């Protein structure tokens, strides 16, 4: 047995994964990164203990962590993570000290790409791109059945492709990054702005009943609330622009979309597919399969658990 941890900017989940790369059990909690790295690591360790306790004493060979940001995999350190506000953190040593077992580290989107390639929607393709929509946007690229990491191991920072020069301030400090427009954080922000501008809308009503999130925003879209539909058209346009650039650069066989809102399936992806098909270079680049992650949020857990193979 092995344990995979999907550490995100908003939530984190740990799962026990068997030799067939199936999750036997999992548990999660809020990340609460503003409380500091020490607090996050202690809660992450608590998740691992819960999984171990519930496993009935199954031996655990190793722990894998998928973490957003730039990493030093060899040293098991987080160099910089804008979505967690971390820098120079020896995350693997700390977890190794607590549990006395090997600990592996990888970018969270790379971990999700590994998971989908091994056990999900990417298993049929030798060249695929995984895009995770969450607090930010992560990306993982499989080329010739291998994870592409770049020279120093920190390639695939797809969320920081430039969408609008001088545009919205990104948490990385740059203006106009793709994730400032097409992450779930951006999706919720745009819905809030649309609600403020349309006080007779269902979005406004929902916002006054509870905080907006992906689920209730899609409720407004499904009910064809005009303000929600206008905002949704703008959001899917931003998402498609970034995917179009990736398709033009890499010509992948498949682009797999993960993160919670990917569960909306064709409602989210059909307009994206149409815009990508219309906007790829000269209409001549091969149109990839654009599909939702088959494993959902489990991809990051499975991929992290399999980091000993990568």
MOJO-V78904 format. One record per residue. RES is the residue in one small letter. PHI is phi in radians with two decimals (none if undefined). PSI is psi in whole degrees, 0 to 359 (999 if undefined). Layout:
BEGIN
res=(RES RES)
phi=(PHI PHI)
psi=(PSI PSI)
END
This chain:
BEGIN
res=(x x x x x x x x x x x x x x x x x x x x x x x x x x x x x x x x x x x x x x x x x x x x x x x x x x x x x x x x x x x x x x x x x x x x x x x x x x x x x x x x x x x x x x x x x x x x x x x x x x x x x x x x x x x x x x x x x x x x x x x x x x x x x x x x x x x x x x x x x x x x x x x x x x x x x x x x x x x x x x x x x x x x x x x x x x x x x x x x x x x x x x x x x x x x x x x x x x x x x x x x x x x x x x x x x x x x x x x x x x x x x x x x x x x x x x x x x x x x x x x x x x x x x x x x x x x x x x x x x x x x x x x x x x x x x x x x x x x x x x x x x x x x x x x x x x x x x x x x x x x x x x x x x x x x x x)
phi=(none -2.48 -2.06 -1.98 -2.11 -1.81 -1.74 -1.97 -1.23 -1.95 -2.32 -2.44 -2.40 -2.07 -2.42 -1.61 -2.06 -1.58 -1.23 -1.60 1.07 -1.93 -1.38 -1.48 -2.82 -2.66 -2.64 -2.56 -2.80 -1.24 -1.28 0.93 -1.11 -1.14 -1.39 1.78 -1.09 -1.04 -1.14 -1.10 -1.12 -1.14 -1.22 -1.10 -1.09 -1.09 -1.09 -1.10 -1.07 -1.07 -1.11 -1.10 -1.12 -1.42 -1.39 1.31 1.47 -1.03 -1.16 -1.91 -1.38 -2.92 -2.14 -2.07 -2.13 -1.73 -2.27 -1.22 1.99 -1.57 -2.27 -1.87 -1.10 -1.08 -1.67 1.17 -2.13 -1.53 -1.33 -2.81 -2.34 -1.19 -1.35 -1.91 1.03 -2.01 -2.65 0.89 -2.05 -1.51 -1.14 -1.23 -1.02 -1.14 -1.23 -1.13 -1.11 -1.23 -1.93 1.12 -2.32 -0.99 -2.24 -1.95 -2.28 -2.66 -0.98 -1.10 -1.24 -1.08 -1.07 -1.12 -1.10 -1.07 -1.07 -1.18 -1.23 -1.27 -2.34 -2.32 -1.25 -1.63 -1.15 -1.59 -2.12 -1.67 -2.32 -2.44 -2.11 -1.83 -2.09 -1.89 -1.81 -2.74 -0.95 -2.17 -2.17 -1.93 -2.48 -2.35 -2.17 -1.86 -2.17 0.89 1.19 -2.20 -1.22 -1.52 -2.03 1.45 -1.07 -1.82 1.59 -2.14 -1.26 1.35 -1.40 -1.20 -1.11 -1.91 -1.07 -1.46 -1.74 -2.38 -1.05 1.27 -1.45 -1.04 -1.24 -1.58 -1.15 -1.38 1.80 -1.55 -1.86 1.68 -1.11 -0.97 -1.21 -1.24 -2.08 -2.22 -1.29 -1.17 -0.98 -1.18 -1.01 -1.20 -1.07 -1.10 -1.14 -1.11 -1.13 -1.14 -1.10 -1.07 -1.52 -2.41 -1.35 -1.76 -1.63 -1.14 -0.99 -1.09 -1.08 -1.12 -1.13 -1.40 -1.52 -2.86 -1.10 -1.23 -2.55 -0.97 -1.16 -1.35 -1.14 -1.17 -1.03 -1.15 -1.11 -1.12 -1.51 1.04 -1.09 -0.99 -1.13 -1.15 -1.15 -1.12 -1.11 -1.14 -1.05 -1.15 -1.10 -1.12 -1.11 -1.07 -1.08 -1.16 -1.05 -1.15 -1.12 -1.03 -1.07 -1.13 -1.10 -1.12 -1.34 -1.99 0.82 -1.28 -1.27 -2.56 -2.06 -1.91 -1.81 -2.05 1.77 -0.96 -1.31 -1.15 -1.14 -1.28 1.04 -1.14 -1.03 -1.40 -1.52 -1.03 -1.13 -1.16 -1.02 -1.10 -1.23 -1.12 -1.05 -1.32 -1.91 -1.08 -0.92 0.95 1.15 -1.85 -1.17 -1.15 -1.31 -1.41 -1.17 -2.03 -2.49 -1.37 -1.02 -1.27 -1.53 1.02 -1.29 -1.34 -1.02 -1.14 -1.19 -1.12 -1.08 -1.10 -1.15 -1.73 -1.14 -1.11 -1.60 -2.18)
psi=(153 159 131 139 126 103 112 174 339 315 163 146 139 141 149 123 133 183 345 10 38 141 122 322 157 161 154 172 172 145 315 53 335 344 355 159 320 317 318 316 321 320 324 317 325 321 317 317 319 315 316 317 323 350 352 28 12 131 139 122 327 168 135 140 125 118 135 148 188 135 155 93 320 322 355 39 147 118 310 132 108 328 344 350 46 152 137 63 126 68 321 317 319 316 325 321 322 318 347 31 155 141 128 151 139 155 141 322 324 319 318 321 317 315 314 327 318 316 9 220 344 1 342 357 145 344 105 154 130 128 124 127 119 224 319 204 125 160 143 139 127 121 128 42 16 146 126 125 343 181 313 5 7 31 179 23 65 332 346 21 146 122 317 109 127 17 215 144 127 159 345 349 346 158 132 11 151 318 341 348 335 5 170 326 315 321 314 320 315 322 321 319 320 322 316 326 351 79 359 10 163 325 316 317 314 321 327 342 325 167 142 141 178 321 309 337 317 332 315 322 314 330 7 37 123 318 319 320 320 316 319 319 318 316 311 331 315 316 317 325 314 318 322 316 318 318 318 325 319 339 57 160 326 144 119 127 122 181 162 319 348 343 344 350 232 334 319 317 333 311 328 315 316 317 321 315 325 331 355 154 117 16 13 342 147 128 122 164 129 114 161 150 131 328 355 221 355 344 317 326 311 316 317 321 337 12 340 340 354 999)
END
